[in-house]
Amino acid sequence: MLLLTLAIALPSIASAGVPETVYLASADGRTEIVGYLFKPASSGQHPAIVLLHGRGGPYSANVNASCTQVGRSNKSPCNAATLSKRHRMWGEYWASRGHLALLIDSFGPRGKAHGFGRFTHGDAIRDDVNEKTVRPLDAEGALAWLRKRGDVAADDIFLQGWSNGGSTALNVLHRQGTQHPGFRAALVFYPGCGPKALLAPVLATAVPVTIFLASEDEEVSPANCQRFAERSRKAGSPIEIALYPGATHGFDDPGAKRQSRPPNRSASTDAFRRAIEIVQAHRAR
């Protein structure tokens, strides 16, 4: 019965193909980022979305413990075929709805494809992949790369991030400011919203932002994010909160462990519904 419920509630990845591996320049001017491109079946130009992984990295926990460097010139068990179920599911979700999705790996090209465990935020080993000064440059590089593609509508590029990647997304928008926003809208899942994760206590942006929060998050504080959103709204930024009672961190992970919790299942279903509605509502006209 649980498996049947999961199949109904979440997009299927059973028949998903392996995404294309691509290489692009980070805006840091020195790092070649590895990306995984999920493409729609139809031809022509499509809206696109940049996907930013969390502190665990983009790869399956079944293989990433032995991974370090991921790049053009070396073979690694961390690759397009071993992405985590959540990243594959979201990539296929967007592609099946006519969007081109680009998942970028900020860790592998810097020798840390294994990702990081819980409660490691202050560890020095994470300094060169941090969400405040490093990872936003990768997202900016992805935006520039997508804008040059013939199959992408250059004014229709969105941003989505989870946890550490969610904080990264907020920092990207902070860097872009209000005058020349690059992304159409941002979907931010259970980010860290404290001073160690964000560049500023208030976000000033013209980009619509939706922050998806779990009331029982065991890793980050939803209350911090609610306060951050309220301060930012008072400053004029278009930020919405979707708070899911009873849900936990990573509620959209399609694994049985997370989805065995009913509030996580209902939160996941609602988040997928909201995500496509948000993107459709904010496409360039």
Solvent accessible surface area in square Angstrom, and as a share of the most:
residue,aa,sasa,rsa
1,M,183,0.82
2,L,64,0.32
3,L,136,0.68
4,L,103,0.51
5,T,40,0.23
6,L,20,0.10
7,A,75,0.58
8,I,138,0.70
9,A,23,0.18
10,L,13,0.06
11,P,33,0.21
12,S,86,0.56
13,I,28,0.14
14,A,100,0.78
15,S,111,0.71
16,A,24,0.19
17,G,50,0.48
18,V,101,0.58
19,P,13,0.08
20,E,78,0.35
21,T,56,0.33
22,V,13,0.07
23,Y,63,0.24
24,L,7,0.03
25,A,73,0.57
26,S,5,0.03
27,A,53,0.41
28,D,25,0.13
29,G,73,0.70
30,R,199,0.73
31,T,20,0.12
32,E,75,0.34
33,I,0,0.00
34,V,2,0.01
35,G,0,0.00
36,Y,2,0.01
37,L,2,0.01
38,F,5,0.02
39,K,99,0.42
40,P,17,0.10
41,A,116,0.90
42,S,70,0.45
43,S,107,0.69
44,G,49,0.47
45,Q,121,0.54
46,H,15,0.07
47,P,8,0.05
48,A,0,0.00
49,I,1,0.00
50,V,0,0.00
51,L,0,0.00
52,L,1,0.00
53,H,0,0.00
54,G,7,0.07
55,R,54,0.20
56,G,28,0.27
57,G,7,0.07
58,P,0,0.00
59,Y,6,0.02
60,S,21,0.14
61,A,89,0.69
62,N,143,0.73
63,V,44,0.25
64,N,17,0.09
65,A,92,0.71
66,S,88,0.57
67,C,2,0.01
68,T,80,0.46
69,Q,83,0.37
70,V,9,0.05
71,G,20,0.19
72,R,152,0.55
73,S,115,0.74
74,N,60,0.31
75,K,203,0.86
76,S,16,0.10
77,P,69,0.43
78,C,1,0.00
79,N,56,0.29
80,A,9,0.07
81,A,68,0.52
82,T,32,0.18
83,L,7,0.03
84,S,22,0.14
85,K,119,0.50
86,R,47,0.17
87,H,2,0.01
88,R,61,0.22
89,M,1,0.00
90,W,0,0.00
91,G,0,0.00
92,E,41,0.18
93,Y,8,0.03
94,W,0,0.00
95,A,9,0.07
96,S,83,0.53
97,R,110,0.40
98,G,26,0.25
99,H,8,0.04
100,L,1,0.01
101,A,0,0.00
102,L,0,0.00
103,L,0,0.00
104,I,0,0.00
105,D,0,0.00
106,S,0,0.00
107,F,1,0.01
108,G,0,0.00
109,P,17,0.11
110,R,41,0.15
111,G,21,0.20
112,K,26,0.11
113,A,0,0.00
114,H,55,0.25
115,G,7,0.06
116,F,19,0.08
117,G,40,0.38
118,R,107,0.39
119,F,157,0.65
120,T,29,0.17
121,H,78,0.35
122,G,74,0.71
123,D,64,0.33
124,A,81,0.62
125,I,93,0.47
126,R,18,0.06
127,D,90,0.47
128,D,68,0.35
129,V,3,0.02
130,N,37,0.19
131,E,7,0.03
132,K,56,0.24
133,T,84,0.49
134,V,23,0.13
135,R,1,0.00
136,P,0,0.00
137,L,33,0.16
138,D,0,0.00
139,A,0,0.00
140,E,34,0.15
141,G,7,0.07
142,A,0,0.00
143,L,12,0.06
144,A,49,0.38
145,W,55,0.19
146,L,0,0.00
147,R,103,0.38
148,K,173,0.73
149,R,61,0.22
150,G,65,0.62
151,D,38,0.20
152,V,2,0.01
153,A,21,0.16
154,A,42,0.33
155,D,98,0.51
156,D,5,0.02
157,I,0,0.00
158,F,1,0.00
159,L,0,0.00
160,Q,0,0.00
161,G,0,0.00
162,W,0,0.00
163,S,13,0.08
164,N,12,0.06
165,G,0,0.00
166,G,0,0.00
167,S,2,0.01
168,T,0,0.00
169,A,0,0.00
170,L,2,0.01
171,N,1,0.01
172,V,0,0.00
173,L,1,0.00
174,H,70,0.31
175,R,114,0.42
176,Q,38,0.17
177,G,22,0.21
178,T,62,0.36
179,Q,141,0.63
180,H,159,0.71
181,P,52,0.33
182,G,11,0.10
183,F,4,0.02
184,R,88,0.32
185,A,1,0.00
186,A,0,0.00
187,L,1,0.01
188,V,0,0.00
189,F,0,0.00
190,Y,1,0.00
191,P,0,0.00
192,G,15,0.14
193,C,11,0.06
194,G,19,0.18
195,P,120,0.75
196,K,154,0.65
197,A,8,0.06
198,L,10,0.05
199,L,63,0.31
200,A,25,0.19
201,P,95,0.60
202,V,50,0.29
203,L,4,0.02
204,A,52,0.40
205,T,5,0.03
206,A,57,0.44
207,V,3,0.02
208,P,33,0.21
209,V,2,0.01
210,T,10,0.06
211,I,0,0.00
212,F,0,0.00
213,L,1,0.01
214,A,0,0.00
215,S,38,0.24
216,E,93,0.42
217,D,19,0.10
218,E,66,0.30
219,E,47,0.21
220,V,35,0.20
221,S,43,0.28
222,P,23,0.14
223,A,42,0.33
224,N,51,0.26
225,C,0,0.00
226,Q,69,0.31
227,R,131,0.48
228,F,3,0.01
229,A,0,0.00
230,E,71,0.32
231,R,92,0.34
232,S,0,0.00
233,R,91,0.33
234,K,162,0.69
235,A,63,0.49
236,G,62,0.60
237,S,5,0.03
238,P,57,0.36
239,I,1,0.01
240,E,111,0.50
241,I,43,0.22
242,A,3,0.02
243,L,70,0.35
244,Y,20,0.08
245,P,107,0.67
246,G,19,0.19
247,A,0,0.00
248,T,14,0.08
249,H,13,0.06
250,G,4,0.04
251,F,0,0.00
252,D,0,0.00
253,D,45,0.23
254,P,23,0.14
255,G,18,0.18
256,A,54,0.42
257,K,182,0.77
258,R,59,0.22
259,Q,0,0.00
260,S,59,0.38
261,R,97,0.35
262,P,81,0.51
263,P,40,0.25
264,N,1,0.01
265,R,49,0.18
266,S,72,0.46
267,A,1,0.00
268,S,0,0.00
269,T,65,0.38
270,D,32,0.16
271,A,0,0.00
272,F,10,0.04
273,R,114,0.41
274,R,84,0.31
275,A,0,0.00
276,I,25,0.13
277,E,85,0.38
278,I,27,0.14
279,V,1,0.00
280,Q,97,0.43
281,A,64,0.49
282,H,61,0.27
283,R,85,0.31
284,A,37,0.29
285,R,229,0.84
